[in-house]
Amino acid sequence: MNDDLALNVRRPARYMGSELHAARNPQRGDLRVGIAFPDLYEVGMSHLGLNLLYDCLNRAPGLFGERVFMPDEDMEGLLRERAMPLTTLETKLPLAQLDVLGFSLAYELTYTNVLGILDLGGIPWKAEAPAQQQILSRMDPGAIELMTRLRRAVDPAGIMNPGNWEAS
């Protein structure tokens, strides 16, 4: 995070990624995996499952796990105003440059923040995006049902493409 951004947000520490034991340097050839928690940093860091997944990814050879959280309103506004992409905490890599971006969906209230993270990260989520840029996801059948209900509620025009959702 640059100094200009840090001076213009309420809690800059949530965007720095300098915690003790945080992953630091990917090795050449590592698959860059982003783990997104679609809520504020403080909420996501208290989620045990996210921390376990992060640790497992970074212990596996050939993988480098990085975290991303939904920014608070002040940071979101600055990113949009300055046309800056949302980046990972560890290496500040723009989300669109990750090899894999996964979401930890702990509860339904954060589903709309998934779209916010994708938008801020420069990742197209509309069905008319080129095939190589469309989101491919793997979800269990229960999650697909919840996402389908959400899509019908917030997207009656069919912008989200459920054809990309595949049961695992």
VMD Tcl script that draws the C-alpha trace (Angstrom):
set ca {
  {0.00 0.00 0.00}
  {1.42 3.35 -0.91}
  {1.60 6.17 1.63}
  {-1.02 8.24 -0.15}
  {-3.63 5.51 0.22}
  {-2.62 4.77 3.82}
  {-3.15 8.40 4.80}
  {-6.66 8.44 3.32}
  {-8.23 5.35 4.93}
  {-9.45 4.79 8.49}
  {-7.56 1.57 9.24}
  {-4.57 1.19 6.92}
  {-3.16 -1.84 8.79}
  {-5.92 -4.04 7.35}
  {-4.44 -3.57 3.86}
  {-0.74 -4.07 4.61}
  {-0.44 -7.85 4.98}
  {2.53 -7.61 7.33}
  {1.33 -10.03 10.01}
  {3.65 -12.43 11.77}
  {3.86 -15.73 9.85}
  {2.32 -14.31 6.66}
  {3.61 -15.89 3.44}
  {6.19 -13.62 1.84}
  {7.92 -14.75 -1.33}
  {6.51 -17.02 -4.03}
  {9.02 -19.26 -5.75}
  {9.43 -19.21 -9.51}
  {6.81 -21.47 -11.06}
  {4.50 -21.51 -8.03}
  {0.79 -21.56 -8.79}
  {-0.52 -18.28 -7.35}
  {-3.74 -18.99 -5.46}
  {-5.83 -16.17 -4.06}
  {-8.12 -16.89 -1.14}
  {-10.84 -14.27 -1.00}
  {-13.02 -13.67 2.02}
  {-15.85 -11.35 0.94}
  {-15.96 -9.34 4.15}
  {-13.69 -6.98 6.05}
  {-10.19 -8.05 7.06}
  {-11.08 -8.23 10.76}
  {-13.98 -10.59 10.11}
  {-12.04 -12.81 7.71}
  {-8.96 -13.11 9.90}
  {-11.11 -14.39 12.76}
  {-12.41 -17.19 10.49}
  {-10.53 -20.37 11.41}
  {-11.30 -22.12 8.12}
  {-9.69 -19.34 6.10}
  {-6.54 -19.48 8.21}
  {-6.32 -23.26 7.93}
  {-6.72 -23.16 4.15}
  {-4.09 -20.41 3.88}
  {-1.64 -22.46 5.95}
  {-2.30 -25.65 3.95}
  {-1.80 -23.89 0.63}
  {1.49 -22.37 1.71}
  {2.82 -25.68 3.03}
  {2.09 -27.47 -0.26}
  {4.98 -27.52 -2.72}
  {4.35 -25.55 -5.89}
  {1.57 -23.40 -4.40}
  {1.63 -19.89 -3.01}
  {-1.50 -18.77 -1.20}
  {-2.37 -15.11 -0.88}
  {-5.31 -13.45 0.83}
  {-7.75 -10.79 -0.25}
  {-10.65 -9.24 1.62}
  {-13.46 -6.89 0.66}
  {-12.16 -3.40 1.37}
  {-14.12 -1.03 3.57}
  {-16.06 1.80 1.93}
  {-13.22 4.32 2.19}
  {-10.67 2.10 0.45}
  {-13.20 0.85 -2.09}
  {-13.98 4.46 -3.01}
  {-10.29 5.31 -3.43}
  {-9.64 2.26 -5.60}
  {-12.57 3.10 -7.85}
  {-11.74 6.83 -7.99}
  {-8.13 6.14 -8.96}
  {-8.93 3.15 -11.19}
  {-6.59 0.96 -9.14}
  {-7.16 -2.81 -8.95}
  {-7.76 -4.70 -5.73}
  {-4.61 -6.65 -4.88}
  {-3.57 -9.47 -2.60}
  {-2.21 -8.66 0.83}
  {1.06 -10.56 0.57}
  {2.58 -9.43 -2.73}
  {0.13 -6.75 -3.90}
  {-0.59 -8.79 -7.04}
  {-3.71 -7.59 -8.89}
  {-6.42 -10.24 -8.64}
  {-6.71 -10.59 -12.42}
  {-3.10 -11.86 -12.50}
  {-3.68 -14.74 -10.06}
  {-3.70 -18.27 -11.44}
  {-6.64 -19.23 -9.20}
  {-9.02 -17.13 -7.12}
  {-11.21 -18.96 -4.64}
  {-13.83 -17.60 -2.28}
  {-14.62 -18.66 1.24}
  {-18.36 -18.17 1.53}
  {-19.00 -18.45 5.25}
  {-22.51 -17.02 5.15}
  {-25.05 -15.81 2.62}
  {-24.83 -12.12 3.49}
  {-21.42 -11.89 1.82}
  {-22.49 -13.29 -1.56}
  {-22.95 -9.85 -3.09}
  {-19.45 -8.88 -1.95}
  {-18.10 -11.59 -4.24}
  {-19.20 -9.43 -7.16}
  {-17.57 -6.41 -5.53}
  {-14.24 -8.21 -5.18}
  {-14.39 -9.45 -8.77}
  {-15.22 -5.97 -10.04}
  {-12.50 -4.26 -7.99}
  {-10.04 -6.96 -9.07}
  {-10.72 -6.38 -12.76}
  {-12.14 -9.87 -13.26}
  {-15.13 -9.94 -15.62}
  {-18.13 -11.75 -14.18}
  {-20.76 -11.09 -16.80}
  {-21.77 -13.87 -19.17}
  {-20.71 -11.90 -22.23}
  {-17.03 -11.86 -21.14}
  {-14.68 -13.76 -23.46}
  {-14.60 -17.48 -22.66}
  {-10.99 -17.39 -21.41}
  {-11.95 -14.73 -18.86}
  {-15.15 -16.24 -17.54}
  {-15.28 -17.44 -13.99}
  {-15.09 -21.17 -13.55}
  {-16.08 -22.40 -10.14}
  {-16.63 -25.66 -8.36}
  {-19.27 -25.75 -5.68}
  {-21.21 -28.39 -3.86}
  {-24.87 -28.75 -4.90}
  {-26.10 -26.84 -1.83}
  {-23.96 -23.84 -2.70}
  {-25.17 -23.96 -6.30}
  {-28.78 -23.88 -5.08}
  {-28.05 -20.89 -2.83}
  {-26.23 -19.04 -5.62}
  {-29.09 -19.78 -8.03}
  {-31.58 -18.31 -5.56}
  {-29.36 -15.29 -5.06}
  {-29.01 -14.79 -8.81}
  {-32.78 -14.89 -9.27}
  {-33.22 -12.36 -6.47}
  {-30.53 -9.84 -7.44}
  {-30.06 -10.57 -11.13}
  {-33.39 -11.28 -12.83}
  {-31.90 -10.17 -16.17}
  {-29.46 -13.10 -16.11}
  {-26.14 -11.22 -16.12}
  {-24.48 -13.86 -13.94}
  {-23.95 -17.07 -15.85}
  {-24.94 -20.15 -13.83}
  {-23.79 -22.30 -16.73}
  {-20.28 -21.81 -15.39}
  {-21.19 -23.42 -12.08}
  {-20.35 -27.07 -11.83}
  {-21.20 -29.44 -8.98}
  {-18.20 -31.19 -7.49}
}
mol new
graphics top color blue
foreach p $ca { graphics top sphere $p radius 0.5 }
foreach p [lrange $ca 0 end-1] q [lrange $ca 1 end] { graphics top cylinder $p $q radius 0.2 }
display resetview
